[in-house]
Amino acid sequence: MFYSSLTIFWNDLKSALKDLIPIILVVALFQGLIIRTLPEDLFSIIIGLFIVAVGLALFIRGLELGIFPIGESLAINFARKGSLFWLLLFAFTIGFATTVAEPALIAIAQKAAAISDGRIDADFLRLTVAFSVGFAIALGTFRILTGHPIQYYIITGYILVVLITFFAPREIIGLAYDSGGVTTSTVTVPLVAALGIGLASSIKGRNPAIDGFGLIAFASLTPMIFVQLYGIIVYAVTPDAAATVTTMAEAVRETIESEGHFDPWAILWDLVAVVRDVIPILAVIFFFQYFVIKKPVAHLHKIVIGIVLVILGLYAFILGLEMGLFPIGERIAFDLTAMQNNMLIYLFGFLIGFSTTMAEPALLAIALKAEEVSEGKIDQMLLRLFVAVGVAIGIALGAYRIIAGDPIHYYIIAGYLLVILMTWFAPRYIIPIAYDSGGVTTSTVTVPLVAALGLGLAENIEGRNPLIDGFGLIAFASLFPMITVMGYGIYAHTLATRTKTPPKEPK
């Protein structure tokens, strides 16, 4: 038993190390050939990257043992119970509880408060976003129950985002777009995916591959609508709020500078933070399991072991990032912006977007589940490659947008229109996965490095404002994977049709 577990862990560790190779190559290339200096803390960086690999391996094993089984079991039990009210309440509660304590959302809310000198309340903004995610998960669950095609909901949502953008103050647009990308955390994604797939698997006439995915896409879309509406109200009531945007630049600069140094004592609190993030999820799960469904958890010891492994894996992952990747990544981003070589900035944005996405735990979780429910029709590595290419293109184009000084909403609106157009041509089985791909790319690894690049550009280029121009790269990184994944689906389907061997689309 011990030997078997050790073998499984070793295989997971090798896969994790392989996923980190692109990041190592990109960092080495820019640090050695372009910046031309060796990092002062090279040994710490190497140790940190190894800890990241260990964390990924533990996280994957924890998902398989704990998070996926409990999520699917809850969905099946709710379907058998036949109570629409309790199922939708559970969906809302799990969305709200996992979002309100999300560290990335807390950071964004605090920055939003700094923008308006307190006119935007950080706590109220967090509650607004958490409510929107809870609403999104409940709405997505309702869609699975009714069997409605996901594209009707998503396209309607994108149209609403575009329409509201024309009325929203420009100070809030980038922030609103980014808030849609930081609400789906590394723990939330696999649990929500398991809920959707488990529900689709237990309802007659539903297909896990077509109907089970899409909840993450809903959770990424609704915050953009709610935050823009909130911004319209706040800036209409207090029109002079825009006058304090310089406060934001100072707050952002302090945040980046304080996060650029590894503190071996402060990092121990990350374990407490991970446990704090997981506790609301566990509280919701076990409350509904024992007080609503009123059944014991099957294989409870395995579930507990899996949850512990997820917590330890995330902690090791964050610890390794703080030691190895974040400091050097942020230094390279700021060095490149100071060099004012635009082509190098675009290249760095493309390569760092690709490499960090390939190591993203949330994407790995959703890709593994996509391969499983499609019975091998969707290859997890190929899916991750196309998502990573989409993120790479998005970050490079987003960097160009900051340098050029163009308004963000022109790019985002054009991108959404392209997504809507491609939806009508893409095969059905790829659409929900493509939509979800946009929500899982901006998580633990990608967000800090992308934020550092955007804010560094906005601070070093004359005439740019960190608030208006520095935000938005996360939105680009969320948008373009949907385009590349659907593009791949259209290409594969067309190629198969021409060779008279069309792919077996799930029924």
Backbone torsions as a table, in degrees:
resi	resn	phi	psi	omega
1	MET	NA	-48.4	179.8
2	PHE	-64.1	-43.4	-179.8
3	TYR	-63.0	-40.6	179.4
4	SER	-63.4	-43.4	179.1
5	SER	-64.4	-38.8	179.3
6	LEU	-65.4	-38.9	178.9
7	THR	-64.4	-43.4	179.1
8	ILE	-62.4	-45.0	179.9
9	PHE	-62.8	-41.2	179.9
10	TRP	-61.8	-41.3	178.1
11	ASN	-65.3	-40.2	176.8
12	ASP	-64.4	-38.4	179.8
13	LEU	-66.2	-41.2	178.0
14	LYS	-62.7	-41.2	178.2
15	SER	-64.0	-40.8	179.7
16	ALA	-64.8	-42.7	178.6
17	LEU	-62.6	-38.5	178.3
18	LYS	-63.9	-37.6	179.3
19	ASP	-67.6	-25.4	-178.2
20	LEU	-84.5	-14.0	-177.3
21	ILE	-56.5	-44.8	178.4
22	PRO	-58.6	-40.2	179.1
23	ILE	-63.1	-44.7	-179.5
24	ILE	-60.7	-43.1	-179.0
25	LEU	-65.0	-43.0	-179.8
26	VAL	-63.5	-47.6	-179.5
27	VAL	-62.4	-43.8	-179.7
28	ALA	-64.2	-40.8	-179.6
29	LEU	-60.9	-50.9	-176.4
30	PHE	-73.8	-37.1	-179.1
31	GLN	-69.8	-41.6	-174.4
32	GLY	-84.3	-41.3	-172.6
33	LEU	-96.9	-25.4	-174.9
34	ILE	-109.3	-54.2	176.5
35	ILE	-71.9	-33.9	175.6
36	ARG	61.0	41.4	172.3
37	THR	-142.5	145.8	175.3
38	LEU	-84.6	139.3	177.4
39	PRO	-61.4	142.5	-179.9
40	GLU	-66.1	-33.7	-176.7
41	ASP	-108.2	51.2	-175.7
42	LEU	-59.6	-43.3	-178.5
43	PHE	-63.7	-41.5	178.5
44	SER	-62.6	-37.5	179.4
45	ILE	-65.2	-43.7	-179.9
46	ILE	-63.2	-46.5	177.8
47	ILE	-61.1	-41.7	-179.9
48	GLY	-60.9	-43.3	179.8
49	LEU	-65.7	-36.4	176.8
50	PHE	-65.7	-39.9	177.9
51	ILE	-64.6	-36.4	175.4
52	VAL	-58.6	-44.8	179.6
53	ALA	-62.3	-43.1	177.7
54	VAL	-61.7	-42.7	178.8
55	GLY	-61.5	-42.9	177.7
56	LEU	-61.0	-43.3	-179.5
57	ALA	-62.5	-45.0	178.3
58	LEU	-64.7	-39.7	-179.2
59	PHE	-62.0	-46.2	-179.6
60	ILE	-60.8	-45.3	-179.2
61	ARG	-65.5	-38.2	177.9
62	GLY	-64.2	-38.3	176.7
63	LEU	-59.1	-47.6	-176.4
64	GLU	-65.4	-36.4	-176.8
65	LEU	-83.7	-37.2	-169.1
66	GLY	-118.2	-59.3	-169.2
67	ILE	-68.6	-49.9	-179.9
68	PHE	-60.6	-49.0	-179.1
69	PRO	-61.8	-43.8	-177.2
70	ILE	-67.5	-37.7	178.9
71	GLY	-65.2	-45.5	-179.5
72	GLU	-69.0	-38.0	178.7
73	SER	-63.0	-42.7	178.3
74	LEU	-62.2	-43.7	-179.1
75	ALA	-62.3	-44.0	-179.7
76	ILE	-64.2	-43.2	180.0
77	ASN	-65.2	-38.3	177.3
78	PHE	-66.0	-39.9	178.7
79	ALA	-63.0	-40.6	178.7
80	ARG	-68.7	-34.3	-179.7
81	LYS	-66.4	-32.4	173.8
82	GLY	74.6	20.7	179.7
83	SER	-104.3	108.8	-180.0
84	LEU	-64.1	-39.7	-178.1
85	PHE	-59.4	-51.3	-176.7
86	TRP	-66.9	-36.1	179.0
87	LEU	-65.9	-46.0	179.9
88	LEU	-68.4	-35.2	177.1
89	LEU	-65.1	-41.2	177.1
90	PHE	-62.4	-45.2	179.7
91	ALA	-59.6	-45.8	178.9
92	PHE	-62.2	-46.5	-175.3
93	THR	-64.6	-41.3	-179.0
94	ILE	-67.6	-35.7	177.0
95	GLY	-68.1	-43.9	-179.4
96	PHE	-66.4	-48.3	-174.4
97	ALA	-65.7	-36.5	-178.2
98	THR	-79.1	-16.6	-176.9
99	THR	-95.6	-39.2	-171.7
100	VAL	-63.3	-26.6	180.0
101	ALA	-103.2	9.7	-178.8
102	GLU	-64.3	120.5	-176.9
103	PRO	-57.4	-40.7	-179.7
104	ALA	-63.8	-37.7	178.3
105	LEU	-68.5	-39.6	178.0
106	ILE	-59.4	-44.2	179.9
107	ALA	-63.0	-44.0	-179.7
108	ILE	-65.4	-39.8	180.0
109	ALA	-63.9	-39.7	178.4
110	GLN	-65.2	-38.9	177.6
111	LYS	-67.1	-38.2	178.7
112	ALA	-63.4	-37.4	176.7
113	ALA	-64.2	-36.1	178.8
114	ALA	-67.4	-32.5	-179.8
115	ILE	-57.2	-47.7	-169.6
116	SER	-101.5	13.4	-179.4
117	ASP	57.5	36.8	178.2
118	GLY	93.3	-5.0	179.1
119	ARG	-64.8	-38.7	171.2
120	ILE	-89.1	120.5	-178.5
121	ASP	-83.1	124.9	-175.5
122	ALA	-61.4	-44.6	-178.2
123	ASP	-67.1	-41.6	-179.9
124	PHE	-66.6	-37.0	177.3
125	LEU	-64.0	-42.5	176.6
126	ARG	-60.1	-43.4	178.5
127	LEU	-64.1	-37.3	178.6
128	THR	-63.2	-47.6	179.9
129	VAL	-65.3	-43.3	179.8
130	ALA	-62.3	-40.4	177.0
131	PHE	-62.8	-41.0	-179.1
132	SER	-64.7	-37.2	178.5
133	VAL	-70.6	-42.2	175.5
134	GLY	-58.7	-44.7	176.4
135	PHE	-60.1	-40.6	-178.3
136	ALA	-64.5	-45.4	-179.2
137	ILE	-65.4	-39.3	177.6
138	ALA	-64.8	-42.8	179.3
139	LEU	-65.4	-41.4	178.1
140	GLY	-64.2	-36.8	176.4
141	THR	-65.2	-41.7	176.7
142	PHE	-60.7	-38.2	178.8
143	ARG	-63.1	-41.1	178.8
144	ILE	-63.3	-41.2	-179.4
145	LEU	-63.4	-40.4	-177.1
146	THR	-84.5	-20.4	180.0
147	GLY	80.1	15.2	179.1
148	HIS	-67.1	142.2	175.0
149	PRO	-60.5	135.5	-174.9
150	ILE	-65.2	-31.1	-173.8
151	GLN	-63.6	-28.6	179.5
152	TYR	-64.6	-40.1	179.2
153	TYR	-70.1	-47.6	-174.7
154	ILE	-66.6	-43.5	-179.1
155	ILE	-64.2	-41.8	175.4
156	THR	-59.1	-41.8	178.6
157	GLY	-63.0	-43.0	179.3
158	TYR	-64.6	-38.6	178.0
159	ILE	-62.5	-41.0	177.2
160	LEU	-62.8	-43.4	178.4
161	VAL	-58.7	-45.8	-178.2
162	VAL	-64.3	-44.8	-178.6
163	LEU	-63.8	-44.9	-178.3
164	ILE	-66.0	-31.7	-178.9
165	THR	-56.8	-35.3	-178.2
166	PHE	-69.4	-17.1	-179.2
167	PHE	-107.0	-14.4	-176.6
168	ALA	-78.3	144.2	175.2
169	PRO	-64.0	142.8	-173.9
170	ARG	-64.1	-23.0	179.0
171	GLU	-66.6	-20.4	-174.2
172	ILE	-104.8	-15.2	-170.9
173	ILE	-63.9	-52.0	-179.4
174	GLY	-61.5	-39.7	178.8
175	LEU	-63.1	-42.5	179.7
176	ALA	-64.8	-44.6	178.7
177	TYR	-61.9	-42.5	-179.9
178	ASP	-67.9	-32.3	-179.0
179	SER	-63.3	-26.6	176.3
180	GLY	-70.8	-19.9	-178.0
181	GLY	-95.7	-10.8	-175.6
182	VAL	-110.7	5.0	-176.4
183	THR	-86.9	-16.3	-178.2
184	THR	-101.2	98.3	-174.4
185	SER	-82.1	174.2	-177.2
186	THR	-64.8	-30.6	178.2
187	VAL	-85.4	-36.6	-177.0
188	THR	-64.1	-44.1	-173.9
189	VAL	-55.3	-55.1	-178.8
190	PRO	-63.5	-35.4	-179.6
191	LEU	-67.7	-45.8	179.6
192	VAL	-65.2	-39.5	177.5
193	ALA	-62.7	-42.9	178.8
194	ALA	-63.3	-38.3	178.0
195	LEU	-61.7	-49.5	-179.1
196	GLY	-63.7	-44.8	-178.2
197	ILE	-68.7	-41.2	178.1
198	GLY	-62.4	-40.0	179.6
199	LEU	-66.4	-45.2	179.9
200	ALA	-64.8	-33.0	-179.3
201	SER	-71.7	-26.3	-173.7
202	SER	-96.9	-4.0	-179.7
203	ILE	-107.3	127.5	-179.4
204	LYS	-62.8	134.0	179.1
205	GLY	91.0	-3.8	178.1
206	ARG	-103.3	147.8	178.2
207	ASN	-115.0	126.9	-177.2
208	PRO	-56.2	-37.2	-177.0
209	ALA	-71.5	-35.2	-176.6
210	ILE	-92.2	-43.4	-174.4
211	ASP	-96.1	-24.8	-173.2
212	GLY	-74.8	-29.8	178.6
213	PHE	-89.5	163.4	176.6
214	GLY	119.7	-19.2	-179.8
215	LEU	-62.6	-37.6	-179.4
216	ILE	-66.9	-36.2	177.9
217	ALA	-63.2	-40.5	177.0
218	PHE	-61.7	-42.9	-177.6
219	ALA	-68.1	-22.3	178.2
220	SER	-87.5	-23.0	-173.8
221	LEU	-86.6	-48.0	-172.6
222	THR	-62.5	-36.1	178.5
223	PRO	-59.8	-31.7	178.9
224	MET	-63.5	-36.4	179.0
225	ILE	-72.4	-48.9	-175.0
226	PHE	-65.9	-41.4	-178.2
227	VAL	-68.4	-38.7	176.8
228	GLN	-64.8	-40.9	177.3
229	LEU	-62.4	-42.5	178.5
230	TYR	-62.8	-41.8	179.0
231	GLY	-64.0	-39.0	178.1
232	ILE	-60.7	-44.4	-179.3
233	ILE	-64.2	-48.6	-176.6
234	VAL	-62.7	-46.8	-176.0
235	TYR	-75.1	-21.1	174.9
236	ALA	-74.8	-38.0	-179.3
237	VAL	-74.4	-38.5	-179.3
238	THR	-124.5	79.6	-174.8
239	PRO	-63.5	-16.9	-179.4
240	ASP	-87.6	7.4	-178.2
241	ALA	-62.5	-31.7	-177.7
242	ALA	-67.7	-14.8	-176.7
243	ALA	-72.4	-12.5	-175.3
244	THR	-107.4	22.8	-175.8
245	VAL	-65.8	-21.0	178.5
246	THR	-64.7	-25.5	175.5
247	THR	-58.2	-36.1	-178.8
248	MET	-65.0	-42.4	-179.6
249	ALA	-58.8	-43.0	179.2
250	GLU	-65.9	-41.7	-179.3
251	ALA	-63.9	-42.5	-179.9
252	VAL	-64.9	-43.9	-178.6
253	ARG	-62.0	-41.9	178.3
254	GLU	-63.7	-39.0	-179.6
255	THR	-63.9	-47.5	-178.5
256	ILE	-64.5	-43.1	-178.9
257	GLU	-65.6	-37.9	-179.1
258	SER	-72.5	-28.4	-179.5
259	GLU	-87.5	-4.7	-177.0
260	GLY	-82.4	-1.4	-178.2
261	HIS	-124.1	136.3	-179.3
262	PHE	-85.8	123.6	178.7
263	ASP	-110.6	107.6	-174.9
264	PRO	-62.7	-23.3	179.5
265	TRP	-85.5	-45.9	-178.6
266	ALA	-63.6	-29.7	-176.4
267	ILE	-65.5	-23.6	178.9
268	LEU	-62.8	-25.5	178.6
269	TRP	-70.8	-15.0	178.1
270	ASP	-62.3	-33.5	176.9
271	LEU	-63.0	-43.0	176.8
272	VAL	-62.4	-39.9	-179.3
273	ALA	-64.6	-41.3	179.0
274	VAL	-63.7	-45.8	178.2
275	VAL	-60.5	-42.0	178.9
276	ARG	-60.6	-38.5	179.8
277	ASP	-70.1	-32.1	-175.7
278	VAL	-83.2	-29.6	-175.6
279	ILE	-56.9	-47.1	179.2
280	PRO	-59.7	-37.0	179.1
281	ILE	-64.4	-47.3	-179.7
282	LEU	-64.4	-38.8	179.7
283	ALA	-60.7	-44.7	179.0
284	VAL	-64.7	-46.1	-177.7
285	ILE	-59.3	-52.8	-174.3
286	PHE	-73.4	-28.3	175.1
287	PHE	-63.2	-50.3	-178.8
288	PHE	-68.6	-33.8	-179.5
289	GLN	-65.8	-45.6	-172.6
290	TYR	-94.2	-26.7	-175.1
291	PHE	-106.4	-18.5	179.0
292	VAL	-108.7	-56.0	177.5
293	ILE	-74.1	-31.2	176.6
294	LYS	59.3	46.4	175.9
295	LYS	-136.2	144.3	176.5
296	PRO	-69.0	156.4	178.7
297	VAL	-77.1	126.3	178.2
298	ALA	-69.9	139.5	178.9
299	HIS	52.8	50.5	-175.0
300	LEU	-56.6	-38.3	-177.9
301	HIS	-63.8	-37.5	178.0
302	LYS	-69.0	-39.7	179.1
303	ILE	-61.9	-44.8	-179.6
304	VAL	-62.8	-45.7	177.9
305	ILE	-59.1	-43.1	179.7
306	GLY	-61.9	-43.0	179.7
307	ILE	-64.8	-41.3	177.4
308	VAL	-61.9	-42.0	179.3
309	LEU	-64.5	-38.5	177.6
310	VAL	-62.3	-44.4	179.8
311	ILE	-63.4	-48.1	180.0
312	LEU	-64.4	-39.6	180.0
313	GLY	-63.9	-44.5	178.5
314	LEU	-65.3	-39.0	179.0
315	TYR	-63.2	-47.9	178.4
316	ALA	-61.3	-39.0	-179.8
317	PHE	-61.9	-48.5	-179.7
318	ILE	-65.7	-41.7	178.2
319	LEU	-58.9	-46.0	179.7
320	GLY	-63.9	-39.5	178.1
321	LEU	-63.1	-43.6	-179.7
322	GLU	-64.3	-35.6	-179.8
323	MET	-77.0	-39.8	-168.5
324	GLY	-111.0	-53.8	-166.1
325	LEU	-88.4	-47.4	-173.6
326	PHE	-59.9	-49.1	-177.7
327	PRO	-59.9	-47.5	-177.4
328	ILE	-72.2	-35.4	178.6
329	GLY	-64.2	-42.9	179.4
330	GLU	-68.0	-37.7	178.6
331	ARG	-64.5	-43.0	179.1
332	ILE	-62.9	-43.1	-179.4
333	ALA	-59.1	-45.3	-178.6
334	PHE	-73.0	-36.3	177.0
335	ASP	-63.0	-41.9	-178.8
336	LEU	-66.8	-41.4	179.5
337	THR	-66.1	-33.5	177.8
338	ALA	-69.9	-30.0	179.4
339	MET	-71.1	-21.3	177.4
340	GLN	57.9	37.9	173.1
341	ASN	-106.2	102.1	-171.5
342	ASN	-61.5	-40.4	-177.5
343	MET	-64.4	-38.0	177.0
344	LEU	-65.9	-36.8	178.0
345	ILE	-63.9	-44.8	179.2
346	TYR	-63.4	-41.5	-179.2
347	LEU	-65.2	-43.8	179.1
348	PHE	-63.1	-44.0	178.6
349	GLY	-59.2	-43.2	179.7
350	PHE	-64.1	-50.3	-174.2
351	LEU	-70.9	-39.4	-179.5
352	ILE	-71.6	-32.5	175.4
353	GLY	-63.9	-44.5	179.7
354	PHE	-65.3	-49.2	-172.6
355	SER	-69.6	-40.6	-179.7
356	THR	-70.6	-32.8	179.0
357	THR	-67.1	-36.8	179.0
358	MET	-63.1	-23.7	-180.0
359	ALA	-100.6	4.8	-176.0
360	GLU	-69.2	118.2	-178.6
361	PRO	-60.3	-39.3	-178.7
362	ALA	-64.0	-41.1	178.1
363	LEU	-66.3	-41.3	178.5
364	LEU	-59.2	-42.8	-179.6
365	ALA	-62.5	-46.3	-176.9
366	ILE	-71.0	-33.9	179.2
367	ALA	-68.1	-41.9	177.6
368	LEU	-60.9	-42.9	-179.9
369	LYS	-68.8	-36.4	177.7
370	ALA	-63.7	-43.1	177.9
371	GLU	-63.0	-39.2	-178.0
372	GLU	-66.5	-51.1	-174.5
373	VAL	-73.9	-22.8	178.3
374	SER	-87.7	3.1	179.6
375	GLU	55.4	41.6	175.1
376	GLY	87.6	-4.4	179.3
377	LYS	-66.9	-30.6	176.0
378	ILE	-107.2	118.1	179.6
379	ASP	-84.6	125.4	-174.7
380	GLN	-63.0	-36.7	179.7
381	MET	-69.5	-41.1	179.2
382	LEU	-66.0	-40.3	177.8
383	LEU	-61.3	-45.4	179.7
384	ARG	-63.5	-36.9	178.7
385	LEU	-62.0	-45.8	-178.9
386	PHE	-69.6	-36.0	175.4
387	VAL	-63.8	-43.3	-179.4
388	ALA	-63.2	-39.3	176.8
389	VAL	-63.2	-40.3	178.3
390	GLY	-62.3	-43.9	177.6
391	VAL	-62.5	-43.4	-179.3
392	ALA	-59.4	-46.5	178.5
393	ILE	-63.6	-42.3	-178.5
394	GLY	-62.1	-44.4	-178.6
395	ILE	-68.8	-41.2	178.1
396	ALA	-61.7	-44.3	179.3
397	LEU	-68.1	-37.0	177.4
398	GLY	-64.7	-36.9	176.2
399	ALA	-65.2	-40.2	176.6
400	TYR	-61.6	-39.5	-179.6
401	ARG	-62.0	-40.9	179.0
402	ILE	-66.3	-45.1	-179.0
403	ILE	-63.6	-40.8	-179.2
404	ALA	-75.2	-23.1	-179.8
405	GLY	79.7	20.3	-179.4
406	ASP	-77.0	149.6	175.1
407	PRO	-63.1	136.4	-174.8
408	ILE	-65.4	-34.8	-170.8
409	HIS	-68.7	-22.7	176.4
410	TYR	-64.1	-42.5	179.8
411	TYR	-68.5	-46.4	-176.1
412	ILE	-65.6	-41.2	178.9
413	ILE	-63.0	-44.3	178.2
414	ALA	-61.2	-39.7	179.2
415	GLY	-65.0	-42.5	179.2
416	TYR	-65.5	-39.1	177.0
417	LEU	-61.5	-39.5	177.8
418	LEU	-66.1	-40.3	177.1
419	VAL	-60.9	-44.7	179.4
420	ILE	-60.8	-43.5	179.8
421	LEU	-63.9	-45.1	-177.6
422	MET	-68.3	-27.0	179.9
423	THR	-59.1	-34.5	-177.9
424	TRP	-73.2	-18.7	-177.6
425	PHE	-106.6	-17.0	-176.4
426	ALA	-75.1	146.1	175.0
427	PRO	-63.2	147.4	-171.8
428	ARG	-57.8	-38.2	-172.6
429	TYR	-70.0	-17.6	-176.8
430	ILE	-95.3	-19.5	-172.2
431	ILE	-62.4	-52.9	-179.1
432	PRO	-61.9	-37.6	179.6
433	ILE	-67.6	-38.0	177.3
434	ALA	-63.2	-43.5	178.3
435	TYR	-62.5	-43.6	179.4
436	ASP	-65.5	-30.6	-178.3
437	SER	-58.7	-32.2	179.3
438	GLY	-69.2	-23.2	-176.9
439	GLY	-92.5	-16.6	-175.4
440	VAL	-101.8	-1.8	-176.1
441	THR	-87.0	-16.4	-176.5
442	THR	-111.9	83.5	-175.8
443	SER	-135.9	-138.9	-167.2
444	THR	-56.9	-45.0	-174.1
445	VAL	-83.5	-48.1	-167.5
446	THR	-71.7	-44.3	-170.6
447	VAL	-55.7	-51.2	-176.5
448	PRO	-61.8	-42.4	-178.9
449	LEU	-69.2	-40.8	179.3
450	VAL	-66.3	-41.2	178.1
451	ALA	-62.4	-41.6	179.6
452	ALA	-62.4	-40.4	179.9
453	LEU	-65.9	-47.5	-178.8
454	GLY	-63.2	-46.0	-179.2
455	LEU	-69.4	-35.4	177.0
456	GLY	-63.5	-42.9	177.4
457	LEU	-62.3	-46.8	-176.5
458	ALA	-65.0	-30.4	-179.2
459	GLU	-80.3	-29.7	-173.9
460	ASN	-94.9	-12.1	-179.2
461	ILE	-101.8	125.6	-177.5
462	GLU	-62.9	136.1	178.0
463	GLY	89.4	-0.4	179.1
464	ARG	-101.0	147.7	178.8
465	ASN	-113.6	125.4	-177.6
466	PRO	-55.3	-32.6	179.8
467	LEU	-71.6	-51.9	-173.8
468	ILE	-78.6	-39.8	-174.6
469	ASP	-100.8	-28.7	-173.5
470	GLY	-72.7	-30.1	177.5
471	PHE	-88.2	160.1	176.6
472	GLY	119.4	-21.2	179.5
473	LEU	-62.8	-34.4	178.6
474	ILE	-64.1	-37.5	177.9
475	ALA	-63.7	-40.7	176.7
476	PHE	-62.8	-41.7	-179.1
477	ALA	-68.1	-21.1	178.1
478	SER	-88.1	-28.7	-174.0
479	LEU	-79.1	-48.9	-168.9
480	PHE	-71.1	-27.4	173.7
481	PRO	-59.6	-32.4	177.2
482	MET	-62.6	-38.6	-179.1
483	ILE	-69.7	-46.6	-176.8
484	THR	-69.2	-37.7	-179.9
485	VAL	-68.6	-42.5	176.5
486	MET	-67.7	-36.6	175.7
487	GLY	-60.4	-41.6	176.5
488	TYR	-63.0	-42.7	179.5
489	GLY	-62.4	-42.4	179.1
490	ILE	-64.6	-44.0	-179.4
491	TYR	-62.9	-47.2	-178.1
492	ALA	-63.5	-40.7	-179.4
493	HIS	-67.3	-42.5	179.1
494	THR	-64.4	-43.3	179.7
495	LEU	-62.7	-42.7	180.0
496	ALA	-66.1	-35.8	179.4
497	THR	-67.7	-40.2	-179.7
498	ARG	-65.8	-33.7	-179.9
499	THR	-88.9	6.6	177.1
500	LYS	61.5	27.7	173.5
501	THR	-132.2	70.3	-176.4
502	PRO	-62.3	147.3	179.2
503	PRO	-66.8	146.8	179.4
504	LYS	-77.1	100.5	-179.1
505	GLU	-77.0	133.9	179.2
506	PRO	-55.9	139.9	-178.7
507	LYS	-86.2	NA	NA
